[in-house]
Amino acid sequence: MPEYLANLVALFHGIIVVILLSGAVIGGAGFLKKHQFWQTLYLVTVGLTITSFLIFRSCFLTNLEKSLRAVPYEGGFITHYL
């Protein structure tokens, strides 16, 4: 069961990474100013990411996934999956 939850956390974490990376790119193109929902989603995601790093000194999703894995991986989320 925890391995299944770890996979869900990894999937959610991947979605967050895509939102952060794509939001930075399309934000520079002015897309976010025209679409309030995407702008709000991007800014909330950035805010939660910064807060996580300030409080936990790392990404809490990475720590949660590692704690759910039977054999946790070394390093961060992006370095592990790329």
C-alpha positions as CSV (number, residue, x, y, z in Angstrom):
1,M,0.0,0.0,0.0
2,P,2.7,2.6,0.8
3,E,4.4,1.9,-2.6
4,Y,1.1,2.8,-4.3
5,L,0.9,6.0,-2.3
6,A,4.5,6.8,-3.1
7,N,3.7,6.5,-6.8
8,L,0.7,8.9,-6.4
9,V,3.0,11.4,-4.6
10,A,5.6,11.0,-7.4
11,L,2.9,11.7,-10.0
12,F,1.6,14.7,-8.2
13,H,5.1,15.9,-7.7
14,G,5.8,15.6,-11.4
15,I,2.7,17.7,-12.2
16,I,3.9,20.4,-9.8
17,V,7.3,20.4,-11.5
18,V,5.6,20.8,-14.9
19,I,3.4,23.7,-13.6
20,L,6.5,25.4,-12.2
21,L,8.6,25.0,-15.4
22,S,5.8,25.7,-17.9
23,G,4.4,28.6,-15.9
24,A,7.8,30.4,-15.9
25,V,8.0,30.0,-19.7
26,I,4.5,31.0,-20.6
27,G,4.5,33.7,-18.0
28,G,7.3,35.4,-19.8
29,A,5.2,35.3,-22.9
30,G,2.3,37.1,-21.2
31,F,-0.1,34.2,-21.3
32,L,-0.7,34.3,-17.5
33,K,-1.9,37.9,-17.5
34,K,-4.8,36.9,-19.8
35,H,-5.8,33.8,-17.9
36,Q,-6.6,34.4,-14.2
37,F,-7.0,30.7,-13.3
38,W,-3.5,29.7,-14.6
39,Q,-1.9,32.7,-13.1
40,T,-3.4,31.9,-9.7
41,L,-2.4,28.2,-10.0
42,Y,1.1,29.1,-10.9
43,L,1.5,31.7,-8.1
44,V,0.1,29.4,-5.5
45,T,2.4,26.6,-6.6
46,V,5.4,28.9,-6.5
47,G,4.4,30.2,-3.0
48,L,3.9,26.7,-1.6
49,T,7.3,25.6,-3.1
50,I,9.1,28.5,-1.5
51,T,7.4,28.0,1.8
52,S,8.3,24.3,1.8
53,F,12.0,25.1,1.2
54,L,12.0,27.7,3.9
55,I,10.3,25.5,6.5
56,F,11.7,22.0,5.7
57,R,14.9,23.0,4.0
58,S,13.8,20.7,1.1
59,C,10.8,19.8,-0.8
60,F,8.2,18.1,1.4
61,L,6.9,16.0,-1.5
62,T,10.3,14.5,-2.0
63,N,10.5,13.7,1.7
64,L,7.0,12.2,1.8
65,E,7.7,10.0,-1.3
66,K,11.0,8.8,0.2
67,S,9.3,7.9,3.5
68,L,6.6,5.9,1.6
69,R,9.1,3.9,-0.5
70,A,10.3,0.6,0.8
71,V,13.8,1.5,-0.5
72,P,14.1,5.3,-0.6
73,Y,16.3,6.7,-3.4
74,E,19.3,9.1,-2.9
75,G,19.2,12.7,-4.0
76,G,16.2,14.8,-5.1
77,F,13.2,14.1,-7.2
78,I,14.4,15.5,-10.5
79,T,17.9,13.9,-10.3
80,H,16.3,10.5,-9.5
81,Y,13.7,10.5,-12.3
82,L,15.9,12.1,-15.0
